[in-house]
């Protein structure tokens, strides 16, 4: 087993894909430098998008607000209020198909459909906390201008359009009052806000972290540090959406570079391609196929791996939990020699650990840049969401290991990772009630 493990590590080191050689402190400093450049309006791989949303703890009691969560294929709407115990109460929850998923729609159809979805709760509040999970430029009035849609949405004439303004026009077209103030935010920002009222605990600050199909991070920044805008109240702070999946200064390995070139958007969101659920399975496959070319596996296993056309992150997870089960990778390894299973496991496991280390680098940069005065009794709150983070074997525990070693042991920055039920709805409600 030791020889097998050594063979896997030697292969990964040869192609610069091993996790051991990643220097956390060095990469955190580079990450923070990119964050600073983005805040100053200089060229950076991190967008550092101002949200104009402040974090406030004085959430109104028993005051309902309309909330919308629009992203992917689902459109959810509900009303949310906070009771006397400051607990969120989600009511009137409905889920519908996101307009533009099933067929191509016009701009008017898109917004009219959303207006129709919320018709039964339209009189609950004059404000809408609107979690809109597509790249959007947030405006000073907290409305948002759409930059682009994901590929699954088929729609005309909406790029560059203002979301809240057009939703009001949709309400007017279907005969409802067009007088709603929409507070637009994305899912990462909503997740951060979802932790603000978490079980009435006291935190020194907040970070939102998502690692699912994609990845992103946000944190709270002083307006005085956001040099690219001259219209901010310098004594205040706001949430910054980093778009951290775009971080482009990590030293990529040979296989990373080849994999990026094979994707539909080479050179775009490269950091996301090292760690997120949409890409990690395919990256593992290319790494395994490279190992097969390098002669690591027996002939039968090498031939089977070479002929694989695709491999999802879910399949990697199934193999890591059941390496002798009935999943595709396990079945391939059974056709070869005993060491093949161990080699495949070591390679996939190392790439997952690398993803954990990179996730810890991302989160650590946010924690340091937040400049919170943390202590064991008042940690910074990391609201983490995403199925990849929680479900992929060993990813969460190893991320926590690296955070413990670096943030807490070396820098004495204390933190707590939490998960919030209905985080995006609750976060959208807090945004609507306090902004």
LUMRO-276789 format. One line per field, with one value per residue (C-alpha): residue in one letter; x, y, z; chain. Coordinates in nm, 4 decimals. Each point is the difference from the previous one (the first is absolute). Layout:
res <- [a  ...]
u <- [X  ...]
v <- [Y  ...]
w <- [Z  ...]
chain <- [A  ...]
//
This chain:
res <- [x  x  x  x  x  x  x  x  x  x  x  x  x  x  x  x  x  x  x  x  x  x  x  x  x  x  x  x  x  x  x  x  x  x  x  x  x  x  x  x  x  x  x  x  x  x  x  x  x  x  x  x  x  x  x  x  x  x  x  x  x  x  x  x  x  x  x  x  x  x  x  x  x  x  x  x  x  x  x  x  x  x  x  x  x  x  x  x  x  x  x  x  x  x  x  x  x  x  x  x  x  x  x  x  x  x  x  x  x  x  x  x  x  x  x  x  x  x  x  x  x  x  x  x  x  x  x  x  x  x  x  x  x  x  x  x  x  x  x  x  x  x  x  x  x  x  x  x  x  x  x  x  x  x  x  x  x  x  x  x  x  x  x  x  x  x  x  x  x  x  x  x  x  x  x  x  x  x  x  x  x  x  x  x  x  x  x  x  x  x  x  x  x  x  x  x  x  x  x  x  x  x  x  x  x  x  x  x  x  x  x  x  x  x  x  x  x  x  x  x  x  x  x  x  x  x  x  x  x  x  x  x  x  x  x  x  x  x  x  x  x  x  x  x  x  x  x  x  x  x  x  x  x  x  x  x  x  x  x  x  x  x  x  x  x  x  x  x  x  x  x  x  x  x  x  x  x  x  x  x  x  x  x  x  x  x  x  x  x  x  x  x  x  x  x  x  x  x  x  x  x  x  x  x  x  x  x  x  x  x  x  x  x  x  x  x  x  x  x  x  x  x  x  x  x  x  x  x  x  x  x  x  x  x  x  x  x  x  x  x  x  x  x  x  x  x  x  x  x  x  x  x  x  x  x  x  x  x  x  x  x  x  x  x  x  x  x  x  x  x  x  x  x  x  x  x  x  x  x  x  x  x  x  x  x  x  x  x  x  x  x  x  x  x  x  x  x  x  x  x  x  x  x  x  x  x  x  x  x  x  x  x  x  x  x  x  x  x  x  x  x  x  x  x  x  x  x  x  x  x  x  x  x  x  x]
u <- [0.0000  0.2863  0.1520  -0.3390  -0.0494  0.3491  -0.0613  -0.3182  0.1710  0.3010  -0.2327  -0.1929  0.3215  0.1331  -0.3034  -0.0186  -0.3371  0.0917  -0.1495  0.3131  0.1919  -0.2713  0.1193  -0.3103  0.1547  0.1512  -0.3257  -0.2093  0.2212  -0.0376  -0.3780  -0.0186  0.2117  -0.2464  -0.2878  0.1654  0.0661  -0.3649  -0.1166  0.2212  -0.1284  0.3294  0.0281  -0.0842  -0.1371  -0.2438  -0.2957  -0.0501  -0.3560  -0.1504  -0.3482  -0.1005  -0.1457  0.0968  -0.0167  -0.2320  -0.1080  -0.3138  -0.2408  -0.3657  -0.2183  -0.3213  0.0364  -0.0452  0.1890  -0.0350  0.2948  0.1020  0.2735  0.0590  0.2838  0.0740  -0.3262  -0.2175  -0.1811  -0.0985  -0.2053  -0.1314  -0.0594  0.2344  -0.0255  0.1957  -0.1900  0.0590  0.2818  0.1615  -0.0649  -0.0848  -0.3488  -0.0317  -0.3570  -0.1815  0.2959  -0.0496  0.2361  -0.0398  0.2065  0.2312  -0.1396  0.2221  0.1015  -0.2572  -0.0115  0.1334  -0.1925  0.0002  0.0927  -0.3671  -0.0873  0.2915  -0.1000  -0.3758  0.0426  0.1942  -0.2653  -0.2699  0.1865  -0.0091  -0.3532  -0.1477  0.2515  0.0440  -0.1840  0.2021  0.2779  0.1244  0.3450  0.1326  0.3201  0.1007  0.2758  0.0914  0.2767  0.1358  0.2901  -0.1517  0.1365  -0.1542  -0.1044  0.0165  -0.3793  0.0544  -0.1741  0.2106  0.0934  0.0338  0.3420  -0.0653  -0.2113  0.1109  -0.0226  -0.3222  -0.2008  -0.1359  -0.1068  0.0183  0.0482  0.0810  0.3764  0.0739  -0.3557  -0.0774  -0.1649  -0.2164  -0.1142  -0.1103  -0.1734  -0.2119  -0.0833  -0.1039  -0.2230  -0.1612  -0.0627  -0.1902  -0.2051  0.1877  0.1504  0.3466  0.1371  0.2387  0.3582  0.2150  0.3242  0.2104  0.2697  0.1587  -0.0037  0.3414  -0.1014  -0.3359  0.1803  0.2180  -0.3072  -0.1698  0.2563  -0.0521  -0.2808  0.1238  -0.1417  0.0574  0.3745  0.2544  0.2685  0.2788  -0.0814  -0.1407  0.1207  -0.2182  0.1533  -0.1613  0.1502  -0.2513  -0.0275  0.2122  0.1758  0.0017  0.0756  -0.1039  0.0938  -0.0558  0.2329  0.0419  -0.1198  0.3206  0.1899  -0.2202  0.2067  -0.1659  -0.3127  -0.0141  -0.3672  0.0176  -0.0508  0.3551  -0.1003  -0.2205  0.0638  -0.1663  0.0103  0.2393  -0.0776  0.3487  -0.0938  0.2846  -0.0452  0.1835  0.3227  0.2721  0.3293  0.0290  0.2909  -0.1849  0.1360  0.0555  -0.3274  -0.1876  0.1163  -0.0948  -0.3379  -0.0747  0.0717  -0.2515  -0.2877  -0.2519  0.1382  0.3815  0.1696  -0.3263  -0.0717  0.3059  0.0041  -0.3515  0.1282  0.2376  -0.2582  -0.3669  -0.2490  -0.0524  0.3651  0.1740  -0.1174  0.1222  0.3320  0.0388  -0.0723  0.2667  0.2466  -0.0783  0.0347  0.3380  0.1008  -0.1084  0.2256  0.2840  -0.0353  -0.1317  -0.2824  -0.0177  -0.0932  -0.3677  -0.0621  0.2052  -0.1967  -0.3350  0.0958  0.1326  -0.3362  -0.2084  -0.1749  -0.1231  0.0120  -0.2058  0.0930  -0.2866  0.1645  0.3339  -0.1813  -0.1688  0.3349  0.1678  -0.2741  -0.0310  0.3298  -0.1100  -0.3627  -0.1974  0.0860  0.1852  0.3479  -0.0227  -0.1151  0.2920  0.2524  -0.1374  0.1076  0.3612  0.2428  -0.0338  0.2115  -0.2196  -0.2755  0.2485  0.1636  -0.3312  -0.1042  0.3255  -0.0143  -0.3652  0.0422  0.3027  -0.1933  -0.2816  0.2553  0.1444  -0.3517  -0.0308  0.3309  -0.1007  -0.3371  0.1837  0.2188  -0.3113  -0.1735  0.3186  0.0489  -0.3553  0.0516  0.3243  -0.1372  -0.3061  0.2304  -0.2293  0.1149  -0.0742  0.0267  -0.1058  -0.3213  -0.0627  0.1143  -0.0556  -0.3001  0.0549  -0.3372  0.0844  -0.2445  0.0215  -0.0384  0.3596  0.1348  -0.2234  -0.0353  0.3341  0.1953  0.2603  -0.0335  -0.1611  0.2087  0.3264  -0.0993  -0.0593  0.3364  0.1884  -0.2010  0.0803  0.3719  0.0293  -0.2678  -0.0269  0.3375  0.2204  -0.2021  -0.2318  -0.3030  -0.2884  -0.2904  -0.3076  -0.1456  -0.3792  -0.2744  -0.3360  -0.3249  -0.1564  0.3016  -0.0738  -0.3631  0.0917  0.2903  -0.2210  -0.2533  0.2629  0.1200  -0.3559  -0.0788  0.3202  0.0976]
v <- [0.0000  0.2394  -0.0572  0.0596  0.3212  0.1172  -0.0746  0.2116  0.2900  -0.0125  0.0150  0.2970  0.1862  -0.0586  0.1778  0.2681  -0.1325  -0.1017  0.1731  -0.0158  0.2614  0.2673  0.2731  0.1318  0.3225  0.0902  -0.0588  0.1859  0.3057  -0.0173  -0.0391  0.3071  0.1989  -0.0857  0.1022  0.3352  0.0610  -0.0754  0.2424  0.2712  -0.0500  -0.1391  -0.3034  -0.3068  -0.3499  0.0765  0.2254  0.1218  0.1180  0.2493  -0.1081  0.3215  -0.2322  0.0634  -0.2583  0.1135  -0.1913  0.2052  -0.2190  0.1102  -0.2405  -0.1422  0.2095  -0.2201  0.0501  -0.1593  -0.2191  -0.1483  -0.2544  -0.0208  -0.2138  -0.3154  -0.1633  0.0986  0.3161  0.0060  0.2698  0.0373  0.2449  0.0143  0.1698  -0.0251  -0.0811  0.1288  -0.2524  0.1405  -0.3311  0.0070  -0.1121  -0.1019  0.0018  -0.0285  -0.1836  -0.0978  -0.1446  0.0406  -0.0522  0.2915  0.1795  -0.0623  -0.3534  -0.1994  0.2253  0.3276  0.3021  0.3742  0.2630  0.0762  -0.3676  -0.0472  0.2777  -0.0525  -0.3643  0.0990  0.2618  -0.2656  -0.2359  0.2565  0.1283  -0.1650  0.1617  0.3344  0.1995  -0.1383  0.2582  0.2939  -0.1620  -0.3124  -0.1723  -0.1440  -0.2642  0.0033  -0.2531  0.1223  0.2407  0.3392  0.3491  0.1369  0.3645  0.2545  -0.0243  -0.3772  -0.0942  -0.2050  0.0003  -0.3446  -0.0721  -0.3501  -0.3118  -0.3564  -0.2285  -0.1708  0.3223  0.0762  0.3611  0.3037  0.3701  -0.0181  0.0530  0.3411  0.0368  0.1100  -0.2845  0.1762  0.2708  -0.2582  -0.2124  0.3049  0.0441  -0.3668  0.0543  0.2959  -0.2017  -0.2668  0.2582  0.0191  0.3063  0.0759  0.1518  -0.2606  0.0723  -0.2985  -0.0587  -0.2109  -0.2337  -0.3277  -0.3333  0.0479  0.3340  -0.1440  -0.2877  0.2449  0.1930  -0.3270  -0.0372  0.3461  -0.1136  -0.3582  -0.1317  0.3435  -0.0648  0.2826  0.0081  0.2430  -0.0021  -0.2058  -0.1802  -0.1669  -0.3038  -0.2192  -0.3163  -0.1933  -0.0119  0.3155  0.1976  0.3548  0.1990  0.3322  0.1990  0.3405  0.2828  0.3572  0.2493  0.1963  -0.2929  -0.0152  0.2495  -0.0704  0.1883  0.3627  0.0065  -0.2017  0.1069  -0.0580  -0.0689  -0.2963  -0.3546  -0.2319  -0.3557  -0.0586  -0.2797  -0.1179  -0.2406  -0.2082  -0.2768  0.2320  0.0115  -0.0417  0.0247  -0.3547  -0.1926  -0.2514  -0.3465  -0.1503  -0.1891  0.3078  0.1935  -0.2776  -0.0400  0.3729  -0.0003  -0.2833  0.1914  0.2184  0.3141  -0.0311  0.2584  0.0928  -0.0863  -0.2248  -0.0252  -0.1416  -0.2754  -0.1285  -0.0431  0.0128  -0.2744  0.0924  -0.0677  -0.2148  -0.3327  0.0903  0.1214  -0.3320  -0.1868  0.1885  -0.0581  -0.3729  -0.0170  0.1718  -0.2556  -0.2772  0.1443  0.0166  -0.3738  0.0062  -0.2508  -0.3521  -0.0287  -0.0872  0.2894  0.2426  -0.0892  0.0405  0.3376  0.1225  -0.0778  0.1852  0.2963  0.1682  -0.0313  0.2088  0.1200  -0.2088  -0.3095  0.0918  0.0270  -0.3382  -0.1618  0.1556  -0.1272  -0.3374  -0.0827  -0.3659  0.0745  0.0108  0.3457  0.0511  0.0603  -0.2954  -0.2257  0.1154  -0.0670  -0.3519  -0.0844  0.0814  -0.0805  0.0550  0.3160  0.1735  0.0699  0.1507  0.2131  0.1384  0.0732  0.1749  0.2225  0.1014  0.0447  0.2254  0.2220  0.0288  0.0951  0.2574  0.1423  0.0175  0.1834  0.2476  0.0527  0.0753  0.2522  0.1700  0.0184  0.1066  0.2935  0.1152  -0.0344  0.1980  0.2713  0.0363  0.1330  -0.1295  -0.0020  -0.3667  -0.2033  -0.3539  0.1418  0.2311  -0.1759  0.1052  -0.1828  -0.1929  -0.0838  -0.2908  -0.1350  -0.2488  -0.3734  -0.0479  0.1493  -0.2077  -0.3243  -0.0659  -0.2423  0.1709  0.3431  0.1827  -0.1668  0.0737  0.3595  0.0371  -0.1632  0.2544  0.2888  -0.1194  -0.0294  0.3343  0.2413  -0.1044  -0.1490  0.2388  0.3222  -0.0339  0.0763  -0.1984  -0.1158  -0.2194  -0.1685  -0.0203  -0.1157  0.1781  -0.1601  0.2044  0.2311  0.1791  0.0727  0.1174  0.2065  0.1589  0.0826  0.1683  0.1989  0.1123  0.0905  0.1863  0.1765]
w <- [0.0000  0.0790  -0.3433  -0.1631  0.1934  -0.0889  -0.3685  0.0034  0.1784  -0.2324  -0.3010  0.1424  0.0865  -0.3516  -0.1459  0.2754  0.1196  0.3563  0.3018  0.2191  -0.1982  0.0350  0.2370  0.1791  0.1293  -0.3367  -0.1861  0.2596  -0.0422  -0.3792  0.0417  0.2250  -0.2455  -0.2772  0.2279  0.0671  -0.3674  -0.0783  0.2698  -0.1453  -0.3540  -0.1267  -0.2243  0.2095  -0.0431  0.2845  -0.0878  0.3612  -0.0707  0.2494  0.1098  0.1827  0.2641  0.3603  0.2760  0.2764  0.3088  0.0726  -0.1978  0.0398  0.1964  -0.1539  -0.3140  -0.3089  -0.3241  -0.3439  -0.0958  -0.3335  -0.0734  -0.3756  -0.1268  -0.1956  -0.1040  0.2985  0.1009  0.3681  0.1670  0.3545  0.2813  0.2970  0.3384  0.3244  0.3197  0.3526  0.0441  -0.3184  -0.1732  -0.3722  -0.0948  -0.3670  -0.1314  -0.3351  -0.1540  -0.3645  -0.2590  -0.3743  -0.3133  -0.0763  -0.3072  -0.3003  0.1008  -0.1919  -0.3062  -0.1289  0.1282  -0.0632  0.2571  0.0673  0.0434  0.2371  0.2390  -0.0425  0.1054  0.3116  0.0808  -0.0409  0.2354  0.2842  -0.0627  0.3133  0.2378  -0.1733  0.2694  0.2920  -0.0270  -0.2049  -0.0121  -0.1718  0.1067  -0.3370  -0.0122  -0.3696  -0.0602  -0.3311  -0.0617  0.0756  0.0485  0.3194  -0.0166  0.2862  0.0438  0.0523  -0.3236  -0.2409  -0.3678  -0.1591  -0.1492  -0.1352  0.0494  0.0517  -0.3030  0.1113  -0.0187  -0.3486  -0.0159  -0.2251  0.0735  0.3726  0.0001  0.1466  0.1305  0.3586  0.1908  0.2599  -0.2402  -0.2562  0.2637  0.0873  -0.3683  -0.0053  0.3029  -0.1769  -0.3167  0.1937  0.1898  0.3330  0.1738  -0.1472  0.3208  0.1426  0.1041  -0.0929  0.1907  -0.2391  0.1330  -0.1081  0.1817  0.1634  0.1483  0.1072  0.1725  0.1949  0.1123  0.0933  0.2790  0.1496  0.2261  0.0477  0.3294  0.1576  0.0172  0.0098  -0.2716  -0.0816  -0.3720  -0.2850  -0.3133  -0.2623  -0.1720  -0.2652  -0.1425  -0.2028  -0.3776  0.0054  0.2723  0.1321  0.3133  0.1530  0.3080  0.1640  -0.1057  0.1204  -0.2607  0.0501  -0.1561  -0.3125  -0.1973  -0.3359  0.1103  0.1082  0.1023  0.3245  0.3597  0.1252  0.3603  -0.1008  -0.1224  -0.2488  -0.1312  -0.2901  -0.2461  -0.0949  -0.2826  0.1396  -0.2566  -0.2370  0.2055  -0.2611  0.1885  0.1357  -0.1538  -0.2165  -0.0700  -0.3438  0.0112  0.1270  -0.3041  -0.2418  0.1677  -0.0154  -0.3736  -0.0461  0.1631  -0.1804  0.1693  0.0148  0.2176  0.1751  0.3655  0.0153  0.3825  -0.0138  -0.2292  0.2696  0.2754  -0.1041  -0.0663  -0.3649  -0.0819  0.2621  -0.1426  -0.3482  0.1407  0.1836  -0.3243  -0.1952  0.2841  0.0038  -0.3781  0.0269  0.2642  -0.2366  -0.2736  0.2534  0.0625  0.3562  -0.0566  -0.1318  -0.3691  0.0484  0.2403  -0.2110  -0.3136  0.1761  0.1494  -0.3353  -0.1604  0.2604  -0.1597  0.3173  0.3763  0.2412  0.3461  0.1391  -0.1507  0.1608  0.3324  -0.0492  -0.0725  0.3026  0.2289  -0.1764  -0.1789  -0.0195  -0.0817  -0.3255  -0.1261  -0.3313  0.1409  0.2375  -0.2852  -0.2166  0.2767  0.0517  -0.3556  0.0814  0.2810  0.3745  0.0072  -0.2585  0.2516  0.2451  -0.2693  -0.1255  0.3581  0.0921  -0.3096  0.0442  0.3743  -0.0507  -0.2417  0.2559  0.2667  -0.2371  -0.0448  0.3793  0.0304  -0.2708  0.1708  0.3249  -0.1868  -0.1388  0.3396  0.1806  -0.2372  0.0755  0.3759  -0.0015  -0.2291  0.2252  0.2746  0.2740  0.3618  0.0629  0.3182  0.0969  0.1482  -0.2963  -0.3198  -0.3577  -0.1440  -0.3242  -0.1545  -0.2305  -0.2557  -0.2855  -0.0501  -0.1143  0.3232  0.2244  -0.1975  -0.1735  0.2170  0.2232  -0.1599  0.2933  0.2706  -0.1810  -0.0704  0.3734  0.0717  -0.2116  0.1431  0.3510  -0.0781  -0.1778  0.1193  0.3628  0.0908  -0.1980  -0.0194  0.3033  -0.2154  0.1471  -0.2138  -0.0025  -0.3096  -0.0020  -0.2342  -0.0044  -0.1152  -0.2796  0.0158  -0.3278  0.0915  0.3505  -0.1295  -0.2647  0.2721  0.2174  -0.3021  -0.0714  0.3599  0.0862  -0.3245]
chain <- [A  A  A  A  A  A  A  A  A  A  A  A  A  A  A  A  A  A  A  A  A  A  A  A  A  A  A  A  A  A  A  A  A  A  A  A  A  A  A  A  A  A  A  A  A  A  A  A  A  A  A  A  A  A  A  A  A  A  A  A  A  A  A  A  A  A  A  A  A  A  A  A  A  A  A  A  A  A  A  A  A  A  A  A  A  A  A  A  A  A  A  A  A  A  A  A  A  A  A  A  A  A  A  A  A  A  A  A  A  A  A  A  A  A  A  A  A  A  A  A  A  A  A  A  A  A  A  A  A  A  A  A  A  A  A  A  A  A  A  A  A  A  A  A  A  A  A  A  A  A  A  A  A  A  A  A  A  A  A  A  A  A  A  A  A  A  A  A  A  A  A  A  A  A  A  A  A  A  A  A  A  A  A  A  A  A  A  A  A  A  A  A  A  A  A  A  A  A  A  A  A  A  A  A  A  A  A  A  A  A  A  A  A  A  A  A  A  A  A  A  A  A  A  A  A  A  A  A  A  A  A  A  A  A  A  A  A  A  A  A  A  A  A  A  A  A  A  A  A  A  A  A  A  A  A  A  A  A  A  A  A  A  A  A  A  A  A  A  A  A  A  A  A  A  A  A  A  A  A  A  A  A  A  A  A  A  A  A  A  A  A  A  A  A  A  A  A  A  A  A  A  A  A  A  A  A  A  A  A  A  A  A  A  A  A  A  A  A  A  A  A  A  A  A  A  A  A  A  A  A  A  A  A  A  A  A  A  A  A  A  A  A  A  A  A  A  A  A  A  A  A  A  A  A  A  A  A  A  A  A  A  A  A  A  A  A  A  A  A  A  A  A  A  A  A  A  A  A  A  A  A  A  A  A  A  A  A  A  A  A  A  A  A  A  A  A  A  A  A  A  A  A  A  A  A  A  A  A  A  A  A  A  A  A  A  A  A  A  A  A  A  A  A  A  A  A  A  A  A  A  A  A  A  A  A]
//
